Amino acid sequence: MVMHILLANLEKFRKWKGWTKEELCQHLDVGRSTLHAWTSGKSKPGLEMLEQIAQNAEVLLPDLLCDTINMVIKRTKKLPV
């Protein structure tokens, strides 16, 4: 269940940032095959990668795993850059 939430949130953040899947891979320093393995459920990102994903998404790791991520995105959008 948590993995499903993580993958849905990763896709939401990718779209929120306006990144293509290729750009997401570049920001995370992973290949398209790795991203595909995550989204297809063949593998899971490790803790270090989860931290890197959260950092790139500019959220805390618990927020990345939260099913109320839309609220986090709205809050983050309003923060000054």
PALUM-958590 format. One line per field, with one value per atom (N, C-alpha, C): x, y, z; residue number from 1; atom name; chain; residue in one letter. Coordinates in steps of 0.02 Angstrom, whole numbers. Layout:
! PALUM-958590
east: c(X:...)
north: c(Y:...)
up: c(Z:...)
num: c(NUM:...)
atome: c(CA:...)
chaine: c(A:...)
residu: c(A:...)
***
This chain:
! PALUM-958590
east: c(41:0:43:94:138:174:194:228:181:118:69:62:59:54:117:175:238:241:223:225:175:116:67:93:124:151:210:251:308:283:231:202:171:138:110:165:219:274:307:315:345:304:239:196:195:195:196:258:315:378:381:336:337:392:414:468:440:476:462:490:474:502:578:602:674:707:676:703:702:650:647:706:718:774:840:848:909:918:864:867:883:859:871:933:963:1022:1008:952:934:916:918:899:824:800:729:708:753:736:723:761:751:683:667:602:546:554:504:496:552:549:511:520:483:409:391:321:284:322:290:290:322:323:376:422:475:530:538:587:561:596:577:638:628:685:705:770:795:786:804:795:834:896:935:901:874:840:776:739:679:696:752:774:791:823:840:777:728:664:631:628:597:634:700:739:724:721:706:635:590:520:510:562:561:508:504:459:497:468:496:479:521:510:441:419:352:297:305:256:253:310:313:274:270:236:164:142:76:23:-37:-89:-126:-105:-135:-86:-50:4:-20:-81:-107:-104:-117:-112:-40:7:78:100:78:96:68:6:-23:15:34:72:140:173:239:238:187:182:179:153:144:207:256:317:357:387:430:492:516:574:636)
north: c(-60:0:63:64:123:133:80:86:116:96:124:200:220:292:328:299:330:341:290:296:348:350:400:470:478:543:563:515:529:556:527:549:619:632:698:751:736:784:795:741:748:797:788:832:902:909:974:1013:978:1010:1023:991:999:959:906:864:807:789:727:670:609:552:550:570:573:624:682:733:710:675:647:599:556:509:547:601:640:671:698:728:677:616:563:522:535:498:423:406:337:330:270:257:247:253:242:172:123:55:49:87:87:117:174:205:158:125:77:19:-5:-60:-39:23:47:51:81:91:26:-23:-87:-134:-113:-154:-208:-206:-257:-244:-181:-164:-103:-87:-31:13:78:121:110:112:105:170:168:226:286:277:333:364:323:349:385:358:392:461:466:531:578:552:592:615:571:588:644:637:689:756:753:814:847:809:837:863:833:855:913:928:982:971:908:891:847:838:792:721:674:604:579:594:571:598:660:689:650:626:588:523:496:433:441:503:520:520:497:495:561:612:679:726:701:739:801:802:861:922:912:967:990:944:961:1001:980:1015:1086:1094:1161:1204:1176:1214:1233:1187:1198:1251:1252:1300:1371:1381:1448:1473:1430:1452:1497:1550:1592:1555:1570:1536:1575)
up: c(0:0:0:42:45:-21:-53:-118:-170:-168:-215:-204:-140:-124:-147:-133:-154:-229:-268:-341:-366:-337:-357:-341:-283:-263:-307:-325:-368:-435:-462:-525:-516:-460:-448:-445:-410:-405:-472:-510:-577:-620:-618:-657:-629:-562:-530:-549:-553:-572:-647:-685:-757:-791:-757:-783:-825:-876:-912:-869:-888:-852:-860:-918:-930:-883:-875:-831:-758:-738:-671:-660:-709:-705:-698:-735:-731:-661:-633:-567:-513:-523:-474:-489:-547:-569:-573:-605:-618:-692:-716:-786:-792:-854:-867:-846:-854:-835:-760:-721:-648:-631:-662:-650:-670:-727:-750:-701:-674:-626:-563:-541:-483:-499:-555:-571:-587:-610:-625:-565:-510:-450:-450:-499:-502:-451:-431:-379:-341:-287:-245:-233:-228:-211:-139:-125:-57:-17:45:89:64:43:18:-43:-87:-146:-126:-78:-53:-27:8:34:-24:-76:-134:-171:-177:-209:-170:-104:-62:-70:-71:-79:-146:-199:-265:-269:-233:-232:-183:-145:-96:-42:-19:36:85:144:193:172:190:172:195:257:276:231:206:161:95:73:11:16:76:88:112:113:140:85:100:49:44:80:74:41:-8:-40:-76:-99:-133:-88:-23:25:31:31:36:-26:-85:-146:-144:-124:-121:-72:-14:36:8:-27:-53:-108:-150:-204:-177:-118:-90:-55:-45:-11:-57:-29:-71:-92:-152:-179:-163)
num: c(1:1:1:2:2:2:3:3:3:4:4:4:5:5:5:6:6:6:7:7:7:8:8:8:9:9:9:10:10:10:11:11:11:12:12:12:13:13:13:14:14:14:15:15:15:16:16:16:17:17:17:18:18:18:19:19:19:20:20:20:21:21:21:22:22:22:23:23:23:24:24:24:25:25:25:26:26:26:27:27:27:28:28:28:29:29:29:30:30:30:31:31:31:32:32:32:33:33:33:34:34:34:35:35:35:36:36:36:37:37:37:38:38:38:39:39:39:40:40:40:41:41:41:42:42:42:43:43:43:44:44:44:45:45:45:46:46:46:47:47:47:48:48:48:49:49:49:50:50:50:51:51:51:52:52:52:53:53:53:54:54:54:55:55:55:56:56:56:57:57:57:58:58:58:59:59:59:60:60:60:61:61:61:62:62:62:63:63:63:64:64:64:65:65:65:66:66:66:67:67:67:68:68:68:69:69:69:70:70:70:71:71:71:72:72:72:73:73:73:74:74:74:75:75:75:76:76:76:77:77:77:78:78:78:79:79:79:80:80:80:81:81:81)
atome: c(N:CA:C:N:CA:C:N:CA:C:N:CA:C:N:CA:C:N:CA:C:N:CA:C:N:CA:C:N:CA:C:N:CA:C:N:CA:C:N:CA:C:N:CA:C:N:CA:C:N:CA:C:N:CA:C:N:CA:C:N:CA:C:N:CA:C:N:CA:C:N:CA:C:N:CA:C:N:CA:C:N:CA:C:N:CA:C:N:CA:C:N:CA:C:N:CA:C:N:CA:C:N:CA:C:N:CA:C:N:CA:C:N:CA:C:N:CA:C:N:CA:C:N:CA:C:N:CA:C:N:CA:C:N:CA:C:N:CA:C:N:CA:C:N:CA:C:N:CA:C:N:CA:C:N:CA:C:N:CA:C:N:CA:C:N:CA:C:N:CA:C:N:CA:C:N:CA:C:N:CA:C:N:CA:C:N:CA:C:N:CA:C:N:CA:C:N:CA:C:N:CA:C:N:CA:C:N:CA:C:N:CA:C:N:CA:C:N:CA:C:N:CA:C:N:CA:C:N:CA:C:N:CA:C:N:CA:C:N:CA:C:N:CA:C:N:CA:C:N:CA:C:N:CA:C:N:CA:C:N:CA:C:N:CA:C:N:CA:C:N:CA:C:N:CA:C:N:CA:C:N:CA:C)
chaine: c(A:A:A:A:A:A:A:A:A:A:A:A:A:A:A:A:A:A:A:A:A:A:A:A:A:A:A:A:A:A:A:A:A:A:A:A:A:A:A:A:A:A:A:A:A:A:A:A:A:A:A:A:A:A:A:A:A:A:A:A:A:A:A:A:A:A:A:A:A:A:A:A:A:A:A:A:A:A:A:A:A:A:A:A:A:A:A:A:A:A:A:A:A:A:A:A:A:A:A:A:A:A:A:A:A:A:A:A:A:A:A:A:A:A:A:A:A:A:A:A:A:A:A:A:A:A:A:A:A:A:A:A:A:A:A:A:A:A:A:A:A:A:A:A:A:A:A:A:A:A:A:A:A:A:A:A:A:A:A:A:A:A:A:A:A:A:A:A:A:A:A:A:A:A:A:A:A:A:A:A:A:A:A:A:A:A:A:A:A:A:A:A:A:A:A:A:A:A:A:A:A:A:A:A:A:A:A:A:A:A:A:A:A:A:A:A:A:A:A:A:A:A:A:A:A:A:A:A:A:A:A:A:A:A:A:A:A:A:A:A:A:A:A)
residu: c(M:M:M:V:V:V:M:M:M:H:H:H:I:I:I:L:L:L:L:L:L:A:A:A:N:N:N:L:L:L:E:E:E:K:K:K:F:F:F:R:R:R:K:K:K:W:W:W:K:K:K:G:G:G:W:W:W:T:T:T:K:K:K:E:E:E:E:E:E:L:L:L:C:C:C:Q:Q:Q:H:H:H:L:L:L:D:D:D:V:V:V:G:G:G:R:R:R:S:S:S:T:T:T:L:L:L:H:H:H:A:A:A:W:W:W:T:T:T:S:S:S:G:G:G:K:K:K:S:S:S:K:K:K:P:P:P:G:G:G:L:L:L:E:E:E:M:M:M:L:L:L:E:E:E:Q:Q:Q:I:I:I:A:A:A:Q:Q:Q:N:N:N:A:A:A:E:E:E:V:V:V:L:L:L:L:L:L:P:P:P:D:D:D:L:L:L:L:L:L:C:C:C:D:D:D:T:T:T:I:I:I:N:N:N:M:M:M:V:V:V:I:I:I:K:K:K:R:R:R:T:T:T:K:K:K:K:K:K:L:L:L:P:P:P:V:V:V)
***
